[in-house]
């Protein structure tokens, strides 16, 4: 047990600086890099035996931890493009801006392929359910969901 602890201490002393630099290169944040290094060494401690090439094992584990963290924190920000009615509290300036925005969205919808355009139009403006759109387009409900998700993401990029 003491021998394993000494081996882990030696591995930490030998590879922590390199691993910290490589994690910092990926995250561009010192605290996140330190957290990833700590997690990689924690995973090393949980192994039954030490790997034959600990530097590459730690690098690969750190990279995989980074990818997992990046996937969890990655957020797709959609602009709220929902059909709404103009309220009585809306100023004339806001109403003009809303109309210009709606016109821009409509022009951007014309860039899409017909099936995706139809799915987006029916969902955003006509408030159809996924099931109704799927039956109109003669495709699966999951395909419609993919069309709408990809279309909204593309609209967000264009806007």
Secondary structure by P-SEA (a helix, b strand, c coil): caaaaaaaaaaaaacaaaaaaaaaaacccaaaaaaaaaaaaaaaaacccccccaaaaaaaaaaaaaaaaaaaaccccccccccccccccccaaaaaaaaaaaaaaaaaaaaccaaaaaaaaaaccccccaaaaaaaacccaaaaaaaaaaaaaaaaaac
